[in-house]
Amino acid sequence: MIPLYTRVVAIDDVDDHLQKIVWGLGKAGFCALPFRFEDGKLENAPAQPLPGIRIVFTDIHLVGGGPNNEKTHAANIIKCLKQIVAPGPYVLVFWSQFPRDSDNIAVLIRERAPVAGLMPPIGHAAIDKNDVFKVAEPSRSEDFDAARLRDLILERISSFMTLAVAASWEDRVARAAARTTNRVFGLVRTAAAPTGDWENLLAFLACEAVGQHEARQELIPALDAALLPLLEDQLSLIGREPEPAAQDVQNLLDIVSAERRPACPASVTKSQLNASYLVEEFGADTDLPMWARGTVTALGSSFINSGPFVRAFHHDDATLIRQEFATRELTDDERRSTKLHVVEFGPECDHVQGKVSTHRYLLALLVPVPLMGAFTGVPKDAKKAPSTLRYRNDSVMDIGKITLAVSLPGEWHLLVSCRCFMALAQKTAVDGRPVFRLRRALMEEIAHRYTTHARRPGVMRFHD
């Protein structure tokens, strides 16, 4: 069951019908966001699509033309959904006096949504307006069966069980965020001026989390950094509260309880999973500096093999790739298929406190998957890969196979050298383009490799 008080959307072109579905949704325990469709557009449409909208109730026939003009009706619904629904899973519940048209309209929407730049719904259902009031007659309050509408709403959405599990998780995160706010405010609630002290406390926490200089530049991320530990703690507590309804999670329980371990769906590659969990790819319109912690920058052609490049790494690119990464000689075409990058690796404490005077950039190399044998000790004429991969040296870390949807087609491995780096003064850039960033947990793993394997202390010893 979708959690109570979840936000849902209702769309209709008749004001009275819109009020009725909103009333029924309220009776069913949902927070309805009503939108009226008039003169070919939504009234008071949101400036941006709304994240977290999982259910949309909509009339099928938002304009005249009768039930036979299905393409026009589907196009109008798609137009509304593009304005309201952010990319993600959602279902449509058609609220119509012609519910028999719902299957055909749903097929048209699924066919045309990708072309329109809309993610298609993952399911649909229908509610007949005639079941709860007399559509063809003048509306009177005594004709409207709100209880019946409530029951129909709950019945129609009960079949979307996996969506209910996801919505329940989103609800727990929202409740954890609310508890975090309550916990912080609880520290000042007995003060003489609680509102003022609350503001000062939030400002103090933001500065303590990232440093005053950084908080001035980016206040909202600073607040996120300050409150995230409390949020994670509260989420772990909420996780022990009553779980979603048993029937909602039964399918998942059946899968995880099977004798064989669940397999990753064939539609999802491991490289896509790695890209989702380990990195965040920047969009085409992202304008982030290369000196932000964990940023991976593709080095530009004017910098590679330039004087500053050779001074930083002591070699040209061909020699550098061979000495740091490759386990056999590369042809010119093989070498050109790889991409030199650097990973910003300034100390986290310096980033937090705004004290970065020198940025350290670890050398990294994007290697196409078919060429990985040349970087893992596989002879060129080998019939099969060895059981144990052998990288060039202990400092090389392979973050795994990733797919970059925006910057580069295909599947890649990012190899990071934890012993080869260049240092630049604060906020000094070289020719290059930031393409993605490594997530915090991965940066911690690289830091462990860096300190354990690449920068261990040592002294000269002399033996007989």
N, C-alpha and C positions, 0 to 999 in steps of 0.2 A: 504494500500500500504506500502510495506517495505520502510523505510526512505531512501532517496537518500544518496549516498556515504557510504552505509553500506558495510562492508567487506563480500565478498562471495568467495567461492573456486571453481576453475575450474580444472578438471582432464581429461587428454586425453593422448593417447599413440602416436598420430601423431602430430608432432610439428606444422604443418600448421593448423590443425583443432583446436589445443589449442590456437593459435594466433587469430583465427577467433572468438571463443567464448569469449576470453578476450576482443577483440575489440568491440563485441556486448554488453558485459556487461558494458564497459566503456561508450558506446553510450547511454545505458539505465540509466546511472547515478550511477553505482556501482563501488566499488573498488575491483577489481578481484585479487585474489592470485592464480597464475597459478602453477600447479604441473604436470610434465610430468611423465608418468608411462613407465618405460623402463626396460627390462630384469628382470621383476618380482618384481620391487620395485619402489618407488617414488624417483625421483631426488630431492635432497635438501629437504628432509622431515624435518619438524620441530622437535626440540628436545623433545618437549612436545605438546600434543594436544592443539589447539588454542581455548581459551574461547571466546564465543560470535559469533561463526560461526553458522549461522542459515540456510543458503542455500548452497548446494553443487551441482554444475553442473558437471556431469561426463558422459563420454562415457560408454556404456554398455560393449562393447567388447574391453577390454584393452589388450588382447593377442589374438593370433590366435586360431583356433579351430572351428570357425564358430558359427552361432547363436544357434546351437543345444547343445552346451556345456555350458548350463546355470549354472550348479553348479560351474564350474571353474570361470565363469565371476562374479557370485555373491561373490565367495570367494575372488577374487581380489579386488572388490569394498569394501568389509568389511575390508580387510587388509589396504586399503588406508584410510578409514574412521576412523579406530582405531588410526592411526597416526595423523590425522588432527583434528577431531571433539572432543571437550571436552564433558563430560556428560551434557546433556541438550537437549531441543527440537530443531530439525532441519528438513528440508525437502530435498529430493533429486529431482533434475530435470535432467532426462536422456537426454543427448545430443548425438543422435545416428542416424545412417542411417537406423537402424531397430527399430523404436520407438514402433512397435507392440509387441516387446519383453519386454517392460518396466514393464507391470503388473506382468508377471511371475517372472522376476528378483526381483521386489520389494517384492513379496511374499517370495521368497527364502531368501532375506536379512532379512526380519522381523523374519523369522523362525530361522535363524542361528545366528543372531546378539547376542542374550543373551548368547548363549553358548560360543561365542568368546569374551565375556566381553564388548560388544558394545551396547549402547542404540539404539534401532531401530529408524528409521525416523518416524515422525508423519504423513507424507504424501509424495506423489510423483507426478510428472508430466513428460511430455516428449516433446522434440523438435526434429523434423526431420531435420537432416543436409541437406537433399535433398531440403528442402524448401528455403534454403538460398545460396547454391552453389552446383555445380555438383560434387558429391563425386567421381564418377567413372572416371572422366576425369582429365587430368592434371590441377592443380589449376592455375587460372589466376585471377588477381585482379578484372577484369571487370565482372567476373562471381559471385562475392560475393555480396550479397544484405545485407549490414550492417543495413539499415533501417528496412528491414523485420525482421532480427534477433532481433533487439531492440524491435520491436512490439511484437514478439513472447515471448520474455523474460518477458516483462511487463504483457502480457496476462496470461502466465502460473503461475506466482507467485501471481496474484491478488486474487486467491481463498483462500490463506492462511491468513485469516483475523485475527485470534487470534494471530498467530505468528507475524503479523504486529503490533499489539498492544504492545506485549512484546518487539519487536525490537525498537518500538518508545520510550518506557520507557528507554531502555538501551541507546538510542541515547540522550535522555534528560540528563541522568546521565553523559554521556561523555561530553556533552556540558557544563554542570555545572562544571565539573572538569576543563575544558579548561578556563572557565570564572574565576574560582578561581585562576588559574595560572596567568591569565592576570591581575587580581585585585592586587595580591601580587606584581607582577613585576611592575605594574603601580606606586607603591610607590617609586621605585628607578629609573624609566626610565629617569629622568632628571638629575641623578647624573653624576659626572665626569667619574666614572667608574661603569656603571650600572651592568655589569656582576659580578664584584667582590662584589658590595654591595648586589646584589641579593643573592649570596651564603651566605654572612654574615647574611642577614636577615632570610634566611631559617634556618640557624644554630641557630640563636637567638630564633626563634619561636619554634624550636624543643626542645631546652633546657627549654624554658618557659612552654611548654606544659607538659613535663614529668620530668623535672629536668636534670641537666647536666650528672649526673652519669648514669641515665637510657638511655639518648640519646646516650652516648658513647657505651653502650651495644647493644642497638637496635635502630639504627638511623631511619630506614624506618618506623617502628610503631610510632616513635616519630613524624616524619613528618605527618603521617596520623592523629595523635591526634591534631596536630597544625592546619591542613588545613580542617579537617572535619567540624567545625562550619561554615566556609565560604562556603564549598561545599553544606551543607544542606540549607543555605540561598539562594544560587544561584539556587538550584534545585526548591525551592519554587517559585522563580521568573519565571523560565522557565516553570513551570507548568501552568502559565497563558498565555503562548504564544499559537499560533495556535495548535489545537489538531490534533490527527490522522484523516485521512479521515473518513467521516461519515459512509461509508459502512463498514469500518474496525471494528468500535465499535458498529455497529448496533445490532449484536447478543448479546453483553454484555448489551446494553441498553434495549433490549427486556427482558432480564432476570431480571435486577434490576427494571424494570418498571412494572413487573407483580404484580398482586394484592397481592399475597403471597410473603413473604420474601424469598429470595433465600436460599436454603438448601445446606449444605456442601455436595459435591459429596460422594456417598457411598464408592468410592474407597479410600477416604482419611478419616482417623479416627481423632477424636479430639486429641488423644494422639500424633499422628504424627504432627499435627499442633502445639501443645504446644512445642514439642521437637524442631521444626523448629524456632519458635518465641522466646522461652524463654531460651533455652540452646544450647550449641554447644558441641556435643560429640566429643571426641578425637579419632583419628584413632589408629590402632594398632601400627603404627610406630611413633606416637607422643611422644616426650620426653620433657614434660613440668613439671616444679617443682610444688609442692603442694602449695607453698607460693605465686603464682601469684594470683592477686585479683579475687575473684569469683570462684576459682577452687574448684571443688567438688572431694574429695578424698575418695575412699573406704578404710576403715581401715583394715589393715592386721591382720591375726589371731595371729601373734606373739606379736602384740601391744595390742589387745583387752584383757582386764583382767590382763594385766601386771602391775607391780608396777607403772610405769609412767601413765598408763591409769587410775588406781584407784586414784592416787594422783591428776590427772587433773580433774576427774569428781566425785570423792568421792564415787563411787559405781561400782559394777561389771556390765556387760552388761545387764543381766536379770533385775536387780533392776532399772538400768538407763532407760531402755526401758519402764518398767512399770510405773515409776514415772514421766517421762517426756512426754511420747507419748500415751501409751495404756490407753483406758478407761475401760478396763475389764482385768481380768486375762487371760494370754496367755498360751497355751500348749507349750511344748518344741518344737514340730514341727512348730507351728505357729511362735514362736520367731525365730527359725532358718531360716525361710523363709524370714525374714527381713534382711536388710543389713545396718550396721552402717557406716555413712560417717561423714565427717566434711567439712564445707564450709569456705574457707579463707575469712575473713571479716575485713581486715585492713582498716583504714580510707583512703578514696580515695585521700585526699590531701597529705597524707604521701606517698602513692604509687607514685603520680605524682611528688613529690619533692624528691623522693629517700631517705626519712627520716624514713623508717619503721625500728624501733628497736625491736619491738615485734609484732609478728603476732597473731591475734586472730582468732580462728577456732570455728565457731558455730557448735554444734552437730546437725546432720541430720540423718534421717532414710528413707531408701527406703522401701516402703511397697507395696507388690503385690496388685493389684486392688481387687481380691476376699476377701482379709483380711481387707480392709479398714473399715469395720463396727466395728472392734475391736478398732479402733482409732478415731471413730467419734461418740461414744455414742450409738451405735446400740446394743441392747442385742443379745446374741448369738442365742436365739431361736425366734428372731423377724421375723414376716412374711413379713414385708416390712420396708423400711428405713423411719425414721422420716422426717418430712418436713424441720426441721432445724438440721444441723450437729453440734455436740458438740465435740470440741477437748479437749485434756487433760487440757490445760490452755490457757490463752490469748496470751502467747508468741509463741505458735505453729503456724507456717504458712505453709499452703499447697500450693505448687507452681502449683499444677494441675497434671492431668494425663499425663504421658509422655511415649513414646516408645523409648527405647535405641537400636539402630540398631546394634551396635558393641559389647557392653560389656555384656548386659543381655537381654535374650529373654523375650517377654511378655510386659504387661503394668504395670506401677508403679506410685505411688505417692511419691514425695519427701516431707517429713515433716521436717521443719527447726525449731529448738528451738532457740528463740531469747534471752533466759536467761541462757542457759547452754553452756559453751564454755571452751576451753583450750587456754592457751597462750604459745607460743614458741618463743625463740630468733630468730633473723633474719636468714633466710635461714637454719633453723633447720628442718629436716624432721623426721618423724616417719614411721614405716612400714605401707605402704599403696600405693595405685595406683590411680593417678589422672585419672578420667574417663570422666568428662565433666566440662564445666564452665557455670556459670549463666551469661546471657547477662546483659548489663549495666542497662537497665530499670528495670529488675527484682531485681538487686542488690539495686537499689534506693528504690524499694518497701520494701525490707527486712530491709534496713536502717531505713525507716520510721516506720516500725513495731517495730524495735529494740529500737528506741528512744522514741516512743510514748507509747508502752505497757510494755516493759520489763525493761527499765532502768529509769523510771520516778523517780524524786527525792521525798523524803518524810522524815518526822521526827516522832519521837514518841510523842504521845499526851496522856494525862491522863484525864479521865472523872470521875465524881462522879457516 
